Amino acid sequence: MPRLPHLDRAVVPEAKIVNYLLSFRHPGGRAKARFLETFGFRAQDWQVCAMP
């Protein structure tokens, strides 16, 4: 599978991670939040998701 071009320069803002990806309230993000929680990811520790 091809890698994303310029992956080393990718930036995901804190708001996108906390208010969507790790949010149990967001209609589109809650399933992702439940899935990621099983691996220990939490909104309080959003910086872990932001690291490449």
PyMOL commands that place a pseudoatom at each C-alpha (Angstrom):
pseudoatom trace, name=CA, resn=MET, resi=1, chain=A, elem=C, hetatm=0, pos=[0.000, 0.000, 0.000]
pseudoatom trace, name=CA, resn=PRO, resi=2, chain=A, elem=C, hetatm=0, pos=[1.443, 3.411, -0.914]
pseudoatom trace, name=CA, resn=ARG, resi=3, chain=A, elem=C, hetatm=0, pos=[2.253, 5.800, 1.903]
pseudoatom trace, name=CA, resn=LEU, resi=4, chain=A, elem=C, hetatm=0, pos=[0.826, 9.284, 2.123]
pseudoatom trace, name=CA, resn=PRO, resi=5, chain=A, elem=C, hetatm=0, pos=[3.068, 11.879, 0.529]
pseudoatom trace, name=CA, resn=HIS, resi=6, chain=A, elem=C, hetatm=0, pos=[4.807, 14.194, 3.013]
pseudoatom trace, name=CA, resn=LEU, resi=7, chain=A, elem=C, hetatm=0, pos=[3.510, 12.228, 6.007]
pseudoatom trace, name=CA, resn=ASP, resi=8, chain=A, elem=C, hetatm=0, pos=[6.338, 13.676, 8.085]
pseudoatom trace, name=CA, resn=ARG, resi=9, chain=A, elem=C, hetatm=0, pos=[4.758, 17.140, 7.681]
pseudoatom trace, name=CA, resn=ALA, resi=10, chain=A, elem=C, hetatm=0, pos=[1.182, 16.123, 8.539]
pseudoatom trace, name=CA, resn=VAL, resi=11, chain=A, elem=C, hetatm=0, pos=[-0.518, 18.124, 11.277]
pseudoatom trace, name=CA, resn=VAL, resi=12, chain=A, elem=C, hetatm=0, pos=[-3.769, 17.235, 13.022]
pseudoatom trace, name=CA, resn=PRO, resi=13, chain=A, elem=C, hetatm=0, pos=[-5.040, 20.040, 15.278]
pseudoatom trace, name=CA, resn=GLU, resi=14, chain=A, elem=C, hetatm=0, pos=[-5.892, 19.374, 18.918]
pseudoatom trace, name=CA, resn=ALA, resi=15, chain=A, elem=C, hetatm=0, pos=[-9.545, 20.287, 18.322]
pseudoatom trace, name=CA, resn=LYS, resi=16, chain=A, elem=C, hetatm=0, pos=[-9.887, 17.627, 15.610]
pseudoatom trace, name=CA, resn=ILE, resi=17, chain=A, elem=C, hetatm=0, pos=[-8.491, 14.948, 17.910]
pseudoatom trace, name=CA, resn=VAL, resi=18, chain=A, elem=C, hetatm=0, pos=[-10.349, 15.948, 21.090]
pseudoatom trace, name=CA, resn=ASN, resi=19, chain=A, elem=C, hetatm=0, pos=[-13.684, 17.117, 19.640]
pseudoatom trace, name=CA, resn=TYR, resi=20, chain=A, elem=C, hetatm=0, pos=[-14.016, 14.439, 16.960]
pseudoatom trace, name=CA, resn=LEU, resi=21, chain=A, elem=C, hetatm=0, pos=[-11.671, 11.471, 17.048]
pseudoatom trace, name=CA, resn=LEU, resi=22, chain=A, elem=C, hetatm=0, pos=[-11.775, 10.899, 20.827]
pseudoatom trace, name=CA, resn=SER, resi=23, chain=A, elem=C, hetatm=0, pos=[-15.238, 12.355, 21.515]
pseudoatom trace, name=CA, resn=PHE, resi=24, chain=A, elem=C, hetatm=0, pos=[-18.018, 10.083, 22.729]
pseudoatom trace, name=CA, resn=ARG, resi=25, chain=A, elem=C, hetatm=0, pos=[-20.511, 12.894, 22.011]
pseudoatom trace, name=CA, resn=HIS, resi=26, chain=A, elem=C, hetatm=0, pos=[-19.723, 13.548, 18.343]
pseudoatom trace, name=CA, resn=PRO, resi=27, chain=A, elem=C, hetatm=0, pos=[-22.102, 11.580, 16.078]
pseudoatom trace, name=CA, resn=GLY, resi=28, chain=A, elem=C, hetatm=0, pos=[-19.361, 10.795, 13.555]
pseudoatom trace, name=CA, resn=GLY, resi=29, chain=A, elem=C, hetatm=0, pos=[-16.566, 10.303, 16.062]
pseudoatom trace, name=CA, resn=ARG, resi=30, chain=A, elem=C, hetatm=0, pos=[-18.129, 8.286, 18.866]
pseudoatom trace, name=CA, resn=ALA, resi=31, chain=A, elem=C, hetatm=0, pos=[-17.532, 4.891, 17.224]
pseudoatom trace, name=CA, resn=LYS, resi=32, chain=A, elem=C, hetatm=0, pos=[-13.905, 5.862, 16.608]
pseudoatom trace, name=CA, resn=ALA, resi=33, chain=A, elem=C, hetatm=0, pos=[-13.578, 7.000, 20.231]
pseudoatom trace, name=CA, resn=ARG, resi=34, chain=A, elem=C, hetatm=0, pos=[-14.927, 3.664, 21.506]
pseudoatom trace, name=CA, resn=PHE, resi=35, chain=A, elem=C, hetatm=0, pos=[-12.553, 1.760, 19.237]
pseudoatom trace, name=CA, resn=LEU, resi=36, chain=A, elem=C, hetatm=0, pos=[-9.517, 3.839, 20.199]
pseudoatom trace, name=CA, resn=GLU, resi=37, chain=A, elem=C, hetatm=0, pos=[-10.399, 3.600, 23.903]
pseudoatom trace, name=CA, resn=THR, resi=38, chain=A, elem=C, hetatm=0, pos=[-9.903, -0.177, 23.722]
pseudoatom trace, name=CA, resn=PHE, resi=39, chain=A, elem=C, hetatm=0, pos=[-6.247, 0.572, 22.946]
pseudoatom trace, name=CA, resn=GLY, resi=40, chain=A, elem=C, hetatm=0, pos=[-5.914, 3.072, 25.798]
pseudoatom trace, name=CA, resn=PHE, resi=41, chain=A, elem=C, hetatm=0, pos=[-6.345, 6.342, 23.882]
pseudoatom trace, name=CA, resn=ARG, resi=42, chain=A, elem=C, hetatm=0, pos=[-8.225, 9.049, 25.812]
pseudoatom trace, name=CA, resn=ALA, resi=43, chain=A, elem=C, hetatm=0, pos=[-9.088, 12.690, 25.204]
pseudoatom trace, name=CA, resn=GLN, resi=44, chain=A, elem=C, hetatm=0, pos=[-7.053, 13.693, 28.273]
pseudoatom trace, name=CA, resn=ASP, resi=45, chain=A, elem=C, hetatm=0, pos=[-3.960, 12.281, 26.567]
pseudoatom trace, name=CA, resn=TRP, resi=46, chain=A, elem=C, hetatm=0, pos=[-4.688, 13.616, 23.081]
pseudoatom trace, name=CA, resn=GLN, resi=47, chain=A, elem=C, hetatm=0, pos=[-0.998, 14.437, 22.474]
pseudoatom trace, name=CA, resn=VAL, resi=48, chain=A, elem=C, hetatm=0, pos=[-0.257, 10.727, 22.051]
pseudoatom trace, name=CA, resn=CYS, resi=49, chain=A, elem=C, hetatm=0, pos=[-2.530, 10.661, 18.982]
pseudoatom trace, name=CA, resn=ALA, resi=50, chain=A, elem=C, hetatm=0, pos=[-0.862, 13.752, 17.561]
pseudoatom trace, name=CA, resn=MET, resi=51, chain=A, elem=C, hetatm=0, pos=[2.598, 12.199, 17.489]
pseudoatom trace, name=CA, resn=PRO, resi=52, chain=A, elem=C, hetatm=0, pos=[3.796, 10.749, 14.168]
for i in range(1, 52): cmd.bond("trace and resi %d" % i, "trace and resi %d" % (i + 1))
show_as sticks, trace
zoom trace
